[in-house]
Amino acid sequence: MEVPAMDVVDEEHWDCNAIFTATSPTALPVATTLLTTLIQSRLSSKFLKGLRWSKKVYCTNNFMETVKGIKPEELDSFLRLVDVGVLFPNGSLLLLSEREGDFALRCFWDRPNLLPQKRRTDVSPIGLIPARVCGQNISSTSNCGTSDVVWYVNFSFLRDIGNRFGIKRALEQSFQLQSTEVEEHLLATVQLFAGEADYPARSRQEALKRIFLPRTTKDESPGGGACDILDMRGTGHHFARSDLETVCIEVDREAEKVAFRE
């Protein structure tokens, strides 16, 4: 099958050092969009448009706009990979294009790394890099939480170690973050949008169910709908006997119970 050649959209350049003076994605000098807005306006799947995606996940326009000459709803085949993100002090996450991720990485490396030495064996700084924001004293690592730290998150790297302790535990262990500071709903949103089918932690599976619920027996089966994003990502073959399939079955059963009580 021949695929027509497409012209790549020129990315908007912006100073990634602005990350260290911003407390949220919307404060950056670059256009950003809620991920749920991208899904509702640029993807063709009606099922995906109706899900309860986290409203704390953003993306830059550089992440969203990939090729020229396509209709707004034809982005299905041209989605960027979920590769790099920045976790802000307010708990929101910004997804970056690969090019933006490279520039941001340079900026993070130019700042003192706040990972305690004893923790660096748990998670490589390549996967997670913290930095002080808003003019805080970057020479001290004591009593440091997400209120004054911004994180460079390499999702591609974390997927490789995900089978050992998952993204959330990696975040917690790398800098002693409290479990409430990184929402499971946010991480489940990112994983589903990335086309992932494995959610080993029960807490992540429950967060995934929150994305699918509430549903009725008249709605499309979540199994069939969830495969929409997996097919866009080329990971549809991972669905069978996966954690995602298990969650979809549980959601269907809960919808049937509600219908029976009514």
N, C-alpha and C positions, 0 to 999 in steps of 0.2 A: 504494500500500500504506500503510495506516495503522499507525503505531507507537504503542503505548500509552504514556501519560505515566508517567514513573518519578519516584519521590521520591529526591532526592539525600541521601547519607549526610552527616551533619554531621561535619566534620573536628575532630580533637583539636588544640587549640592547644598549642604548646610554644615555649620560648625558643630561637630559632635561634642565639643567641650561644653556646649549649652546643657548637656545632660546633667552636669554637676552643679548647676544652679537652678535646676527645675525640680519641682516636687511632684509633677505629674506630666504625662505625655502632652497634654493640651497646652502646656506652657513652653513648648519647644518652638524654635523658629522654622518649623517645617509643618506642612499640612498633615494632620492625622485624622483617622476615621475609626470609629468603634468597629470591632470585628463583626458584631451582629449586623451593623449597617451594611458592611461589605457583603455579607451572606444574603441579606434580604434584597439588595439592589443589584448584585452582580452575578449571582449563581442562579441556575435554572430550576433547582430542586425545590418544589413547594414544601416538601417535608422539612428540609433543612431550614427554610425560612421561618417555620413555626416553632422551632425549638427554643428552649430557655437558655441561650448562651450567656455566659458571664458578661456583664457590662463593665468589667474592669480590664478587658483585653482590647487594646488598640493596635492599629497598624499605621505605618506611614503610607502616604500616597505612592512613594517609591516601591513599597512592598505590594501595593494593590495593583498599580498600573504596570503591566508587563510588556504587552505587544500592541502595535498600532493596528487600526483597521478592523476592530471587532466591535460588535454591538455590546452594550453594557451587560447583558445577561449571558454573554458567551465566554465568560472568564473560566468556565469549568475546566477547560483543557489547558489553561495557561496560568494556573495558580502557582505562586512561588512556594517552595518548600519552607516549612517552619524550621528555620535554621538558628537564628540568633534573636534574642530579645533583651530588653532592659527592664528590670523590675524596680519601680520607683518607690520612694518612701511612703506614698499614700496607698500602697498595695496594688497599684495598677501595673499592667505589663504592656510594653510596646514591642510589637514585632517589627523587625528590620529586614530590609533587603540584604542580599549577600554583600553587596558593595558597601552599604551603610554599616553592616556588621564589621567589615574589615577596618573602616575608618574609626568606628567606635572602639574596637579592640586596641588600636594604637593609642587612643586617648586614655583608656583604662590602664594600659601598661605604663603610661607616663606619670601615673599617680601612684603613691605608695600603696602596696597591696596590704589589705587589712586582715588577711587570713592568718590566724595564730599559727606559729610553727608546728605545734603539736597536732593541729588539725589538717595540715597539708597532705598527710598521708591518706586521709579519708577521701578527699575529692581533689583532683588536680586543679590548680588555678586556671588551667585552660578551660575547664567546664564552667566554673563559677568564679567571678572576680568582683569583690566588693570595693567600693570607694566612698569616701565621705562626700557629702553634698552641702550646699548652702553655706559655704565658708566655715564649716566646723573644723576643729583642730584635727588635722589628719595625722598627727604624730602619735596619738594615743589610740589604743584599741580597747581600752577598758570601758565597760558599761555601754557597749555599742549595740544598738538594735536597729530595726528597719526604719525607725523614725528619722535617722540621719545618715542612712546608707543607701546607695543605689547599686544595683547588681547587674553585671554583664552575665547573661545566661546563654551558654552554648548548648542548645537543645540537641544538636547532632551528637555531641560528645556525651551528654547525659543519657541519651538512648542506649549508648553502648554499655553504660554501667547500670542501666535501669533494672536489669534482671537481678542485680546484687542488692540494691536498696532503694531504687526508684528516685524520681526527681525530688519529691518533697523531703524525703529523708536526707538526700544529698544536700539540699539547702539547709536543713536543720543542723546536720553534723558539721558542715563546712564552717558555719559561723554561729552555732548555738542559737539559732532562731527558735522562737516559740512556735509551736504547731499552729497556733491561731493566726500567725502573721502571714502565712501563705495559704490562701484559700484553696481547698480541694476543688471547689466549683470552678475556679479559674484554671487550675491545672488540668482538670477533666476537659474543659473547653478547648484548651490548647491541644491536648492529645487527640481529641475527636476531630478537630479541624485539620490536624496533621495526618489523619487517616490511620491512626493507630488502633489496634484491636485488643491489645493486652493491657489489663488494668489489675495487676495482682493484688493490690491492697484493697481490702473490703471498703475502707473509707472512700477510696477513689471510685469504686463501683457505685456506692450510694450517691456520690456527687454526680456521677454519670446519669443515674436514674432521675436526679433533679432536673437535668437538661431535657429528658424525654417527657416527664410528667408535668401536669396532669394530662391523661389521654382517655379516650372513650373507645368502645369497641367499634365505633364508626370510623375512627381515624385509621390512617394507613399503619400497618404493622411497623413498629420501630425497627425490626430487623431489616425489612426491605428498604426503609428510608435511610437507615444508617449506612447501608451499602452504597448509597449515592455518593457520599463523601469518600468512601474507601475506593470506589471505582474511579473517581476523579484523581485520586492519588496513586492509583495503580496497585492498591493493596487489598483489593476485594477478595483475593484468594486466602487472606488471613482470617476471614470472618468465621468460617466453620469451626465449631468447637473452641471458640475464643471466649475471653472474658466479656467482650462486647456482645456476643451472641447470648451468653448467659443472662446478662443484664436486660437485653431486649425481651427475652422469654419471661423474665420476672415482671417487666413492665406490662406485657400483654396479660399476664395472670392477674395483676392488680387491677387493670381496666375491666377484666371479666368479673372480678369480685364486686367492684363498684356497680356494674351493670346489673348483677344479680340482686344486690341489696335494693336497687331502685325498682 
